[in-house]
Amino acid sequence: MADLRDITALILDDNAHMRELMKAILAAFGMHHFYEAADSAAAMAKLDLGDVDIAFVDLKHGSTAHLGGIEFCRDVRKRPETEIRHLPLIVVTAYSELRYLKLAVDAGADEFLAKPVSAAAIARRINAVVEHRRPFISTQEFFGPDRRRRSDKKFQGPFQRYDDPSDVEV
């Protein structure tokens, strides 16, 4: 696993116990810098501080338990600041149905992690965004990591693969 000593994580979850659990697991990996937020507005304020390197986002949070994590991911990907716009986003949720996975990926999430979490699963997701980050795609409707995990060598259409130069943000 990558050296996480100088990494700052943002943990967005309305459940204080879950935030503490995430901090404990991340601290065991060597991470020592954390911001916590119980809602999207507080999380965005933390991003404005400028030193967040990775975010763990609860899919449903806040007093109304709406899909605030989806909105947060979309808002991050729409930010004009390049560094924030490219922030690694790992959605952590108890809602593990395929429809929620698709919503998160379409909102620009890098990774998806179902609760209850394990240290090994968190380590794999961190490794995916630190060591094996997918290239970013920029279109009129989407900005974020390539949603495909592998390319189809047989496909001949335009703008469909991450290595198509007109489809990759430089």
N, C-alpha and C positions, 0 to 999 in steps of 0.2 A: 504494500500500500504506500501511496505517496506520503511525504512528510507533511503533516497537517499543523505543525506548531504555529505557523504564521498565517493560517487560514482563519477568517472570521465567518461564522455561520449565522444566518438569520433563521430562527425557528418560529414559524407562524402557525399557532394552534391555540384555540380558545381554552383548551384543557391544560391547566397549570401542571398537572402530574405528568402529562405527556411531554410537555416542554422539558421538565426536569429529567425524565427518562432519556430523551434525546440528548440532552446536555451530558448526562452521565456516560452514555455510550460513546459520544463523540470525544469526550475527555479521555476515555480509555484508549482511543486511537491517537491521542496526542494533541487534540484541538483544545485551545484554551480561551478563545475569544468568541463570545456569543452575544447576539441581540435576540431578544424575545419580543413577540407581539401576539396579542390575542385577537386582533382583527386586521383587515387589509389596510385601513387608514394608518394605523400605528406602524405596520410593516413598511409601508411606503415612506413614512417619515424616517425610519431607520435607513432605508436605501439612500435617502438624501444625504446622510452622513458620509457616504462615499467609500466606505471601506468594507463592504460586504462582499465575500468571495463565493458563497454558495448559499442557497436558500432551501429549507425544508418546509413545504407548504401543505397544511391540512386542507383537504378538498372542501369540507363543509365546516365553517366556523362562524362565530358571531352569535348574537342573541337569537337570530331568526333561523340559524342553521341552513342558510342558503349556500349555493355553490360559490362562496367567496374565493376559494382557491383558484377556480377557473378564471374569475374576473381578475384576480391578482396576477396570474400568469399572463393573461392578455395585456394588462396594463404595463407590466414590465417589458414585454416585447414591443410595445408601442412607444416606449420612452425614447426621446431623441439622443440621450447620452449613450454612446456606443458601449461603454463598459457595463452599464446597468442592463442595457438591452440584451447583452450576451451572458448575463448572469446564469450560472447553472441552477436550474429549478428541478427539485425532486419533490413530487407530490407524494404525500404520506397520508393514507386514508383507510378507513374501515369499509368504505364503499368500493369493493373490488370488482364489481360487475363490469363486463366489457364496455358497456355504454359510458361508464365513468372514465375508463382508461382512454377511450376514443376522445372524449371531451377534453381530457387533460392534454393529450398529445396534440390535438387540434388547437389548443390554446397556447402551445409552445413549450410545454413541459419537456424536460430532457428525459426524466425517468419517472417511474410509477412504483410505489412501494405500498403493499397492503399491510394494514395493522391486523394482528399484533406484530410488531417489528421484532427482528432479531439483529444482533450485532453483525452477524455474517451478511445478512441481506443489506444492511446499511453500508457495510464495507464494499459490497459489490456495486451498489449504486454510486457511491463516491468514486470508486475506481473507474466506473463507466464515464463519468463526467470529467474526471481529472486526467486519466490516462488514455481514454479511448473516445474522446468527444466526437460526436458526429458533426459534419459540416453544417453550416447554417444555410437555409433556403430563404430567399426573399422574393415574394411575388406580391401582386396587388392584394391578395386575400390572406396571406400568411407570411409571418416572419418567425423563424425558430429553427431548431435542429431538424435535420432531415428525418422525416417520420418513418422512413424505411430503414430496416436494420441490415438489409442486404440488397444488392442490385441484381436485376434479372438480365443476364447477358443476351437473352433472346429478344428483348423488347427493342423495337426500332423507332418508337415515337419521339417527338421532340419534348424537351423540358420535363423529363420523367426520372432522370437519374441524377444523383448528387454530383457526378463528374461531368455533367453537361455544363459547359462554361457559361451559358446564358441563364442558368438557373441557380448558380451559386453566388452568394454575396462574397465579395472580395474584401 
